[in-house]
Amino acid sequence: MNNLISLIAIAPKIAPDDYVGFTFFIGCMAMMAASAFFFFSMNDFDRKWKTSILVSGLITFIAAVHYWYMRDYWATNMESPTFFRYVDWILTVPLMCVEFYLILKVAGAKKSLMWKLILFSVVMLVTGYFGEGVDPENAQIWGLISGIAYFAIVYEIWLGGAAKLAKSAGGSVQKAHKILCWFVLVGWAIYPVGYMAGTPGWYEGIFGGLSMDIFYNIADAINKIGFGLVIYNLALQQSETK
Ligand SMILES: *C/C=C(C)/C=C/C=C(C)/C=C/C1=C(C)CCCC1(C)C
């Protein structure tokens, strides 16, 4: 009977030294709070910016739901929730590509730009999933292919078509684009480091046994919430200067 009760009312324990479990917990709360913030502020902006804020909220909301599951999964099994992690990313990273498109629409961005970024991001994530979840013996090779797709994104937004559009848009759009570019170059670079900390390869041991999930959880909080706040700030400026 006692076992049954504990099965129904499962709230797995988090040990005081379970830093990974802690970051899953905090990550979950932060994503929830950010979602509430974005959703409730949506109506302060005119139509054009509403969609961008909505997408920011969707990104953190989708992450909040996945963190809810990942937090549980970690607490129960003490292993990386690889599946939930990648389902989260395959939904939220393309939405971040949509954000680039939405803010550059004022400068005449075409849908093809959005699809190009989405395609690169899907290649980056699917190959990453293969390296982590399906074929870890060849994690280095999958990671390399994933890294190339990542650089294709970096190139496109920093130097390619998206960069040109941002330049022609000028003003606060160009500034916001630049900040988002930095997020992708620096904030997103935390992920391959986490990958290297958690998969076998020539790089093994460099990261002193730090858990891959610590890297991923910190990176997610920075990138998903930070990204959204940049968009929020841009929408605010655009609404004030009108
Ligand atoms: C909200 C989630 C985000 C912004 C996730 C981004 C994930 C990446 C940039 C992952 C990149 C990877 C590589 C560049 C190589 C190794 C495999 C990955 C998938 C971890």
The ligand as an SDF file (V2000), in Angstrom:
LIG
                    3D

 20 20  0  0  0  0  0  0  0  0999 V2000
   16.8360   26.4970  -27.3230 C   0  0  0  0  0  0  0  0  0  0  0  0
   17.7700   25.6050  -27.8470 C   0  0  0  0  0  0  0  0  0  0  0  0
   18.8300   25.9330  -28.6330 C   0  0  0  0  0  0  0  0  0  0  0  0
   19.1290   27.3500  -29.0240 C   0  0  0  0  0  0  0  0  0  0  0  0
   19.6810   24.8550  -29.0410 C   0  0  0  0  0  0  0  0  0  0  0  0
   20.7580   24.9650  -29.8180 C   0  0  0  0  0  0  0  0  0  0  0  0
   21.5420   23.8330  -30.1050 C   0  0  0  0  0  0  0  0  0  0  0  0
   22.7260   23.8330  -30.7930 C   0  0  0  0  0  0  0  0  0  0  0  0
   23.3100   25.0720  -31.3620 C   0  0  0  0  0  0  0  0  0  0  0  0
   23.4120   22.5540  -30.9090 C   0  0  0  0  0  0  0  0  0  0  0  0
   24.5380   22.3650  -31.6040 C   0  0  0  0  0  0  0  0  0  0  0  0
   25.3220   21.1260  -31.7290 C   0  0  0  0  0  0  0  0  0  0  0  0
   26.5230   21.2420  -32.4250 C   0  0  0  0  0  0  0  0  0  0  0  0
   26.9480   22.5200  -33.0930 C   0  0  0  0  0  0  0  0  0  0  0  0
   27.4850   20.1070  -32.5580 C   0  0  0  0  0  0  0  0  0  0  0  0
   27.2190   18.9860  -31.6050 C   0  0  0  0  0  0  0  0  0  0  0  0
   25.7830   18.6260  -31.5640 C   0  0  0  0  0  0  0  0  0  0  0  0
   24.8830   19.7840  -31.1300 C   0  0  0  0  0  0  0  0  0  0  0  0
   23.4960   19.3970  -31.6190 C   0  0  0  0  0  0  0  0  0  0  0  0
   24.8930   19.8600  -29.6020 C   0  0  0  0  0  0  0  0  0  0  0  0
  1  2  1  0
  2  3  2  0
  3  4  1  0
  3  5  1  0
  5  6  2  0
  6  7  1  0
  7  8  2  0
  8  9  1  0
  8 10  1  0
 10 11  2  0
 11 12  1  0
 12 13  2  0
 12 18  1  0
 13 14  1  0
 13 15  1  0
 15 16  1  0
 16 17  1  0
 17 18  1  0
 18 19  1  0
 18 20  1  0
M  END
$$$$
